[in-house]
Amino acid sequence: MVPDNKRLSGRVEGNIVSIEEKLLRTRFVVDSGNPHIVIDKKKCEGCIEKPCVYICPVRCYQKDADSISFSWENCVECGSCRIVCPEGSIDWKYPRGGYGVCYRYG
């Protein structure tokens, strides 16, 4: 952990802060029981490449034997998964007001 007095303009001691370091500082307010992303497993089964597994910056999607497991609680709301899904199996919307992700670095 780097003390706050060592931070300057998104840099830590002259080094650029990594995306992983920035994500560690991201605050989530999870709307339990009310997912903002729902996957249609039937449509998902027809997808061979499964690009959502590779595009998600926080690895919410994991490839299992023949399917995809998904954890919406850590989603950073980038929307990449819905754009890259060739089957249209991702029903994505922003979380309700007051819930979701709050970025420290904007």
C-alpha positions as CSV (number, residue, x, y, z in Angstrom):
1,M,0.0,0.0,0.0
2,V,1.4,3.4,-1.0
3,P,0.8,6.3,1.4
4,D,-1.5,9.1,0.0
5,N,1.3,11.6,0.2
6,K,3.2,9.6,-2.5
7,R,0.5,9.9,-5.1
8,L,0.7,12.5,-7.8
9,S,-1.7,12.8,-10.8
10,G,-2.6,9.1,-11.0
11,R,1.1,8.1,-10.6
12,V,2.7,6.3,-7.7
13,E,6.3,7.3,-7.0
14,G,6.8,8.1,-10.7
15,N,5.3,4.9,-12.0
16,I,2.0,4.7,-13.7
17,V,-0.7,3.1,-11.6
18,S,-1.7,-0.3,-13.1
19,I,-5.3,-1.0,-14.0
20,E,-5.3,-3.7,-11.2
21,E,-4.3,-1.1,-8.7
22,K,-7.0,1.2,-9.8
23,L,-9.6,-1.6,-9.7
24,L,-8.6,-2.4,-6.1
25,R,-9.7,1.1,-5.1
26,T,-13.1,0.8,-6.9
27,R,-16.1,0.8,-4.5
28,F,-19.1,-1.4,-5.2
29,V,-22.6,-1.0,-3.8
30,V,-24.2,-4.3,-4.7
31,D,-28.0,-4.4,-5.1
32,S,-28.4,-7.9,-3.7
33,G,-31.0,-10.0,-5.4
34,N,-31.4,-7.5,-8.3
35,P,-28.8,-8.2,-10.9
36,H,-28.2,-5.7,-13.6
37,I,-27.0,-8.3,-16.0
38,V,-28.9,-11.5,-16.9
39,I,-27.5,-14.2,-19.2
40,D,-29.8,-16.2,-21.5
41,K,-28.1,-19.6,-21.1
42,K,-29.9,-21.1,-24.1
43,K,-28.5,-18.5,-26.4
44,C,-25.1,-18.7,-24.7
45,E,-24.8,-22.4,-25.5
46,G,-24.7,-21.7,-29.2
47,C,-21.6,-19.5,-28.9
48,I,-18.4,-21.2,-29.7
49,E,-15.8,-18.4,-29.1
50,K,-17.3,-17.1,-25.9
51,P,-15.7,-13.6,-26.2
52,C,-17.2,-12.3,-23.0
53,V,-14.7,-14.5,-21.1
54,Y,-11.8,-12.6,-22.7
55,I,-13.2,-9.1,-22.9
56,C,-14.3,-8.6,-19.3
57,P,-11.6,-6.5,-17.5
58,V,-12.6,-7.9,-14.0
59,R,-13.2,-11.5,-15.1
60,C,-16.9,-11.7,-14.2
61,Y,-17.3,-14.4,-16.8
62,Q,-15.6,-17.8,-16.3
63,K,-15.6,-20.6,-18.8
64,D,-16.8,-23.9,-17.3
65,A,-16.8,-27.3,-19.1
66,D,-19.5,-26.4,-21.7
67,S,-21.0,-23.2,-20.3
68,I,-20.3,-19.8,-18.8
69,S,-20.5,-18.9,-15.1
70,F,-21.1,-15.3,-14.3
71,S,-20.8,-13.1,-11.2
72,W,-22.4,-9.7,-11.7
73,E,-21.5,-8.4,-8.2
74,N,-18.0,-7.3,-9.3
75,C,-19.1,-5.8,-12.6
76,V,-17.5,-2.4,-13.4
77,E,-20.3,-1.5,-15.8
78,C,-18.1,-1.0,-18.9
79,G,-20.7,-2.7,-21.2
80,S,-18.1,-4.5,-23.2
81,C,-19.8,-7.9,-22.7
82,R,-23.1,-6.9,-24.3
83,I,-21.3,-5.3,-27.3
84,V,-19.0,-8.3,-27.9
85,C,-21.7,-11.0,-27.5
86,P,-22.5,-12.5,-30.9
87,E,-25.6,-14.3,-29.7
88,G,-27.3,-11.4,-28.0
89,S,-27.6,-13.5,-24.8
90,I,-26.7,-10.7,-22.4
91,D,-29.5,-8.5,-21.0
92,W,-27.5,-5.6,-19.6
93,K,-28.8,-2.4,-17.9
94,Y,-27.4,0.0,-15.4
95,P,-28.0,-0.7,-11.7
96,R,-30.7,1.2,-9.9
97,G,-29.8,4.6,-8.5
98,G,-27.4,4.5,-5.6
99,Y,-26.1,1.1,-6.5
100,G,-23.3,-0.1,-8.7
101,V,-19.7,1.0,-9.1
102,C,-18.1,4.2,-7.9
103,Y,-14.7,4.9,-9.4
104,R,-12.0,6.7,-7.3
105,Y,-10.0,7.8,-10.4
106,G,-13.0,8.9,-12.5
